[in-house]
Amino acid sequence: MRVPEPLKPVIENWLGEYRQLRSVKESEASDIRMLAETLSHVSLPLFASRVPAGSPVAADDLKEADIDLNDSLILKPETTFMVTVKGDSMINAGIHDGDMLIVDRSLPARNGKVVVAVLNGELTVKRLERTSEGLWLMPENPAYKPIEVPEEAALFIWGVVTKVIHSVE
């Protein structure tokens, strides 16, 4: 991929910060606060040219604006956290193994939303589905079975997934 010369130092700096953020352990509250503080200072340049997904066009180096990632990715910083996905049960929802999820605790866990949940002490990311038969945590991969949530189960919704960040290989 060709990166415009003026953008190279910005990208290199951002990649360094990103690698540092990837090493954060989600289980430590102080690290999560550090992650939120670091993300609050991240902005990237937005170039005026759109990148076609069809035939190539001539590139230009015209920068349109700086984009604050908080404005683009985070609705409420005080109730938002990130987790890394392990597994492929949500692949058809565009969530892959190793992806980072941006999760908002303040959003209501409505029917059809993808949520990070703790069911009987076990953490999972699934689509929440309420039917006349009860409550279900639905995978987005036919290789996995839906998880019925019995009334006596200990279910805690950590938050609603708002964005997915994954690498393109």
C-alpha positions as CSV (number, residue, x, y, z in Angstrom):
1,M,0.0,0.0,0.0
2,R,1.3,3.5,-0.9
3,V,1.3,5.8,2.1
4,P,1.5,9.6,1.3
5,E,4.9,11.0,2.6
6,P,3.3,13.5,5.0
7,L,1.3,10.7,6.6
8,K,4.2,8.3,7.3
9,P,5.3,9.9,10.6
10,V,1.7,10.0,11.9
11,I,1.1,6.4,10.9
12,E,4.4,5.2,12.5
13,N,3.5,7.1,15.7
14,W,0.0,5.7,15.8
15,L,1.2,2.1,15.2
16,G,3.6,2.4,18.2
17,E,0.7,3.6,20.4
18,Y,-1.6,0.9,19.0
19,R,1.0,-1.9,19.8
20,Q,1.3,-0.5,23.3
21,L,-2.5,-0.5,23.7
22,R,-2.8,-4.1,22.4
23,S,-0.6,-5.3,25.3
24,V,-3.0,-3.9,27.9
25,K,-4.7,-6.6,30.1
26,E,-8.4,-6.0,30.1
27,S,-8.8,-7.4,33.7
28,E,-6.8,-4.6,35.3
29,A,-9.0,-1.5,35.9
30,S,-6.0,0.9,36.0
31,D,-4.9,-0.4,32.6
32,I,-8.4,0.2,31.2
33,R,-8.3,3.8,32.6
34,M,-4.9,4.2,30.9
35,L,-6.3,2.9,27.7
36,A,-9.2,5.4,27.8
37,E,-6.8,8.3,28.5
38,T,-4.5,7.3,25.7
39,L,-7.4,6.9,23.2
40,S,-8.7,10.3,24.2
41,H,-5.6,11.8,22.6
42,V,-5.6,9.9,19.4
43,S,-6.4,11.6,16.2
44,L,-5.6,10.7,12.6
45,P,-5.5,12.7,9.4
46,L,-8.4,12.2,7.0
47,F,-7.5,12.6,3.4
48,A,-9.9,14.3,0.9
49,S,-9.6,11.5,-1.6
50,R,-11.8,8.5,-1.3
51,V,-10.1,5.1,-1.9
52,P,-11.9,3.2,-4.6
53,A,-12.5,-0.5,-4.0
54,G,-12.7,-1.0,-7.8
55,S,-10.2,0.3,-10.4
56,P,-7.2,2.2,-9.0
57,V,-7.0,6.0,-9.4
58,A,-4.2,8.5,-9.0
59,A,-3.3,9.2,-5.3
60,D,-3.0,12.6,-3.8
61,D,-1.6,13.9,-0.6
62,L,-4.4,16.5,0.2
63,K,-5.3,16.2,3.8
64,E,-8.9,17.3,4.5
65,A,-9.0,17.2,8.3
66,D,-7.8,15.5,11.5
67,I,-10.3,13.0,12.8
68,D,-10.5,12.4,16.6
69,L,-11.1,8.6,17.0
70,N,-13.3,9.3,20.0
71,D,-15.7,11.1,17.8
72,S,-15.8,8.3,15.3
73,L,-15.6,5.2,17.5
74,I,-16.7,6.1,21.0
75,L,-20.1,7.6,22.0
76,K,-19.6,7.8,25.8
77,P,-16.0,7.5,26.9
78,E,-16.9,7.2,30.6
79,T,-18.9,4.0,29.9
80,T,-16.9,2.5,27.1
81,F,-14.2,-0.2,27.3
82,M,-12.5,-2.6,24.8
83,V,-12.1,-6.4,24.8
84,T,-10.3,-8.8,22.5
85,V,-12.3,-11.6,20.9
86,K,-11.2,-15.2,21.2
87,G,-12.9,-17.7,18.9
88,D,-15.1,-17.7,15.8
89,S,-18.7,-18.1,17.0
90,M,-19.5,-14.5,15.8
91,I,-17.8,-14.7,12.4
92,N,-21.0,-14.0,10.3
93,A,-21.5,-10.8,12.3
94,G,-18.1,-9.6,11.1
95,I,-16.4,-10.4,14.5
96,H,-13.3,-12.6,14.1
97,D,-10.8,-14.2,16.4
98,G,-8.4,-11.5,17.7
99,D,-10.7,-8.6,16.9
100,M,-11.0,-5.7,19.3
101,L,-14.6,-4.8,20.4
102,I,-15.6,-1.4,21.6
103,V,-18.3,-2.0,24.2
104,D,-20.6,0.6,25.8
105,R,-22.0,-0.3,29.3
106,S,-24.6,2.5,29.1
107,L,-26.6,1.2,26.1
108,P,-29.6,-1.0,26.8
109,A,-29.1,-4.7,25.9
110,R,-32.1,-4.9,23.5
111,N,-33.3,-7.8,21.5
112,G,-31.0,-8.3,18.5
113,K,-28.0,-6.4,19.9
114,V,-24.5,-8.0,20.1
115,V,-23.5,-8.0,23.8
116,V,-20.6,-9.0,26.0
117,A,-22.2,-11.2,28.7
118,V,-21.2,-13.2,31.7
119,L,-23.4,-16.4,32.0
120,N,-22.8,-18.4,35.1
121,G,-19.4,-17.0,35.5
122,E,-18.3,-17.5,31.9
123,L,-17.6,-14.6,29.5
124,T,-19.0,-14.6,25.9
125,V,-19.9,-12.3,23.1
126,K,-23.2,-13.2,21.4
127,R,-26.4,-11.7,19.9
128,L,-29.1,-11.3,22.5
129,E,-32.4,-12.8,21.5
130,R,-35.6,-12.7,23.5
131,T,-38.4,-15.0,22.2
132,S,-41.7,-16.2,23.6
133,E,-39.8,-19.3,24.7
134,G,-37.2,-17.3,26.7
135,L,-33.9,-15.6,26.5
136,W,-31.0,-16.8,24.2
137,L,-27.4,-15.9,23.4
138,M,-27.1,-16.5,19.7
139,P,-23.9,-17.3,17.9
140,E,-23.4,-16.0,14.3
141,N,-21.7,-19.2,13.1
142,P,-23.8,-22.3,12.2
143,A,-21.1,-24.5,13.8
144,Y,-22.2,-23.3,17.2
145,K,-25.5,-23.9,19.0
146,P,-27.6,-21.2,20.6
147,I,-27.3,-20.8,24.4
148,E,-30.5,-20.9,26.3
149,V,-30.5,-18.7,29.4
150,P,-32.6,-20.3,32.1
151,E,-34.5,-18.1,34.5
152,E,-32.3,-19.3,37.4
153,A,-29.1,-18.6,35.5
154,A,-26.7,-15.8,36.6
155,L,-26.6,-13.5,33.6
156,F,-24.8,-10.2,33.6
157,I,-24.5,-8.0,30.5
158,W,-21.2,-6.1,30.5
159,G,-22.3,-4.0,27.6
160,V,-23.4,-3.6,24.0
161,V,-20.9,-3.9,21.2
162,T,-20.8,-0.7,19.2
163,K,-17.7,-1.2,16.9
164,V,-15.4,-4.0,15.8
165,I,-11.7,-3.3,15.0
166,H,-9.9,-6.1,13.1
167,S,-6.8,-6.4,11.1
168,V,-6.8,-7.1,7.4
169,E,-4.2,-9.6,6.4
